């Protein structure tokens, strides 16, 4: 397996792609690539993946779950937030301990709401915000939507956002708001879910 990806999540994606596009079974893949099936099965099992002979694909041993925010997971949320926002497109130098405080302050709000995405028993993403009452009704502001960089690109942010939108509709919110980067892929991502740029308001700030 020396030429195959060492990272189990990358190996999972790589083999599933090969099985989908080029090979009829795991046995065919192993024979063509001179690798032992047992070696692949053990490596992926250790990362929480198992092989389904019917679909010819690897999948999670434990299905993914979207659950309400759990205050006991604040430390993990801080790790995810710091890692996600320290990378593209933000490149903000977050320290995990500061990110924990940031997340804690939102979670402790009386009107807070959040969801966590759990994959094979591990929290890999979350969405978090709070509602506020205005003269026209109560709105919800999404403060944070973050996914562990190692798990990005798998539809986790999409799943969290869709669940959040559905929950806010059930709770009678009249709208959802968020602040995001003006450039890059993020505005386009949110526009897919009905968000649009506000023309009547601007974000203002000053340094102290």
C-alpha positions as CSV (number, residue, x, y, z in Angstrom):
1,X,0.0,0.0,0.0
2,X,3.0,2.3,-0.2
3,X,1.7,4.2,-3.2
4,X,-1.9,4.6,-1.8
5,X,-2.9,7.6,0.4
6,X,-1.7,7.2,4.0
7,X,-4.5,9.3,5.4
8,X,-7.5,7.0,6.0
9,X,-10.0,9.6,4.9
10,X,-8.2,10.2,1.7
11,X,-7.8,6.5,1.2
12,X,-11.5,6.0,1.7
13,X,-12.3,8.7,-1.0
14,X,-9.7,7.4,-3.4
15,X,-10.8,3.7,-3.3
16,X,-14.5,4.5,-3.5
17,X,-13.8,6.6,-6.6
18,X,-11.8,3.8,-8.2
19,X,-14.5,1.2,-7.3
20,X,-17.2,3.5,-8.8
21,X,-15.3,4.3,-12.0
22,X,-12.9,1.5,-12.8
23,X,-13.4,-1.8,-10.9
24,X,-16.2,-4.2,-10.4
25,X,-15.2,-5.2,-6.8
26,X,-12.7,-4.6,-4.1
27,X,-11.0,-7.9,-5.1
28,X,-10.6,-6.6,-8.7
29,X,-9.0,-3.4,-7.4
30,X,-6.6,-5.3,-5.1
31,X,-5.6,-7.8,-7.9
32,X,-4.9,-5.0,-10.4
33,X,-3.0,-2.9,-7.8
34,X,-1.1,-5.8,-6.2
35,X,-2.4,-5.0,-2.7
36,X,-4.0,-7.3,-0.1
37,X,-7.7,-6.7,0.6
38,X,-7.3,-7.4,4.2
39,X,-4.7,-4.7,4.5
40,X,-7.1,-2.1,3.1
41,X,-10.1,-3.4,5.1
42,X,-8.1,-3.2,8.4
43,X,-6.8,0.3,7.6
44,X,-10.2,1.7,6.8
45,X,-11.9,-0.2,9.7
46,X,-9.6,1.5,12.1
47,X,-10.9,4.9,10.8
48,X,-14.6,3.8,11.0
49,X,-15.2,2.5,7.5
50,X,-16.6,-0.8,6.3
51,X,-17.0,-2.4,2.9
52,X,-20.5,-3.1,1.5
53,X,-20.3,-5.8,-1.2
54,X,-23.7,-4.9,-2.6
55,X,-22.9,-1.3,-3.3
56,X,-19.2,-2.0,-3.9
57,X,-18.4,1.0,-1.7
58,X,-16.9,1.8,1.7
59,X,-19.2,3.5,4.2
60,X,-19.3,4.6,7.8
61,X,-19.7,1.9,10.3
62,X,-21.8,4.3,12.3
63,X,-24.1,6.6,10.3
64,X,-23.7,10.3,10.5
65,X,-25.9,12.2,12.9
66,X,-27.0,15.8,13.3
67,X,-27.7,16.5,16.9
68,X,-28.4,19.6,19.1
69,X,-25.4,21.4,20.4
70,X,-23.9,19.8,23.5
71,X,-22.3,22.1,26.0
72,X,-19.9,19.3,27.0
73,X,-18.4,19.4,23.5
74,X,-17.4,23.1,23.7
75,X,-13.7,22.2,23.6
76,X,-14.2,20.3,20.4
77,X,-16.2,23.1,18.9
78,X,-13.3,25.5,19.7
79,X,-10.8,23.2,18.0
80,X,-12.9,23.0,14.8
81,X,-13.6,26.7,14.8
82,X,-9.9,27.6,15.2
83,X,-8.8,25.2,12.5
84,X,-11.5,26.2,10.0
85,X,-11.2,30.0,10.3
86,X,-7.4,29.9,10.4
87,X,-7.6,28.5,6.8
88,X,-9.0,29.7,3.5
89,X,-10.7,32.0,2.8
90,X,-10.4,33.7,6.2
91,X,-6.8,33.1,7.3
92,X,-7.5,34.4,10.8
93,X,-4.9,33.5,13.4
94,X,-7.3,31.9,15.9
95,X,-6.0,30.2,19.0
96,X,-8.1,27.2,20.1
97,X,-8.5,28.6,23.7
98,X,-9.9,31.9,22.3
99,X,-12.2,30.0,20.0
100,X,-13.6,28.0,23.0
101,X,-14.4,31.3,24.7
102,X,-16.0,32.7,21.5
103,X,-18.2,29.6,21.1
104,X,-19.1,29.4,24.8
105,X,-20.4,33.0,24.8
106,X,-22.9,32.2,22.1
107,X,-23.9,28.8,23.6
108,X,-24.6,30.5,26.9
109,X,-27.0,33.0,25.4
110,X,-30.6,32.4,26.4
111,X,-31.7,32.5,22.7
112,X,-28.9,30.3,21.4
113,X,-29.5,27.4,19.0
114,X,-27.0,25.1,17.4
115,X,-26.4,21.7,15.8
116,X,-23.4,19.4,15.7
117,X,-22.5,17.0,13.0
118,X,-21.2,13.6,14.3
119,X,-19.4,11.2,12.0
120,X,-18.6,7.8,13.5
121,X,-18.9,9.1,17.0
122,X,-16.7,12.2,16.4
123,X,-17.9,15.8,16.2
124,X,-16.6,17.2,12.8
125,X,-18.7,20.3,12.3
126,X,-21.3,22.6,13.9
127,X,-23.6,25.5,13.3
128,X,-24.4,28.1,16.0
129,X,-26.3,31.3,16.4
130,X,-29.0,33.1,18.4
131,X,-32.4,34.7,17.7
132,X,-33.5,38.2,18.4
133,X,-36.9,39.9,18.4
134,X,-37.6,42.9,16.2
135,X,-40.8,44.9,15.5
136,X,-41.5,42.7,12.4
137,X,-40.8,39.4,14.2
138,X,-38.1,37.2,15.5
139,X,-35.0,36.5,13.3
140,X,-32.2,34.1,13.7
141,X,-28.5,35.1,13.1
142,X,-26.1,32.4,12.2
143,X,-22.9,33.3,14.0
144,X,-20.8,30.3,13.1
145,X,-20.8,27.4,10.6
146,X,-17.6,25.5,10.8
147,X,-16.3,22.1,9.6
148,X,-13.1,20.4,10.6
149,X,-10.7,21.0,7.6
150,X,-10.1,17.2,7.3
151,X,-13.8,16.7,6.8
152,X,-14.6,19.6,4.4
153,X,-15.9,18.9,0.9
154,X,-18.3,16.1,2.0
155,X,-21.5,18.1,2.2
156,X,-21.4,18.6,6.0
157,X,-21.9,22.4,5.9
158,X,-24.8,21.9,3.5
159,X,-26.5,19.3,5.8
160,X,-26.1,21.6,8.9
161,X,-27.4,24.6,7.0
162,X,-30.4,22.8,5.6
163,X,-31.3,21.4,9.0
164,X,-31.0,24.8,10.6
165,X,-33.2,26.5,8.0
166,X,-35.8,23.8,8.5
167,X,-35.8,24.2,12.2
168,X,-36.0,28.0,12.1
169,X,-39.1,27.7,9.8
170,X,-40.7,25.3,12.4
171,X,-39.9,27.8,15.2
172,X,-41.7,30.6,13.3
173,X,-38.7,32.8,12.5
174,X,-39.4,35.5,10.0
175,X,-35.8,35.4,8.6
176,X,-32.2,34.3,8.9
177,X,-29.2,36.6,8.8
178,X,-25.4,36.0,8.7
179,X,-22.2,37.9,8.0
180,X,-19.7,36.3,5.6
181,X,-16.8,37.3,3.4
182,X,-17.6,39.6,0.5
183,X,-15.3,37.7,-1.9
184,X,-14.6,34.1,-2.7
185,X,-17.0,31.1,-2.8
186,X,-18.9,31.8,0.4
187,X,-21.5,34.3,-1.0
188,X,-22.3,31.9,-3.8
189,X,-22.6,29.0,-1.3
190,X,-25.2,30.9,0.8
191,X,-27.1,32.2,-2.3
192,X,-27.9,28.6,-3.1
193,X,-30.0,28.4,0.0
194,X,-31.9,31.6,-0.6
195,X,-29.7,34.2,1.1
196,X,-29.1,37.5,-0.7
197,X,-27.0,40.6,-0.1
198,X,-28.7,43.3,1.9
199,X,-29.1,46.7,0.1
200,X,-30.6,48.7,3.0
201,X,-27.9,48.0,5.6
202,X,-24.1,48.0,5.8
203,X,-21.7,46.6,8.3
204,X,-19.8,49.4,10.1
205,X,-17.0,49.3,12.6
206,X,-14.1,51.2,14.1
207,X,-10.9,50.4,15.9
208,X,-10.4,51.3,19.6
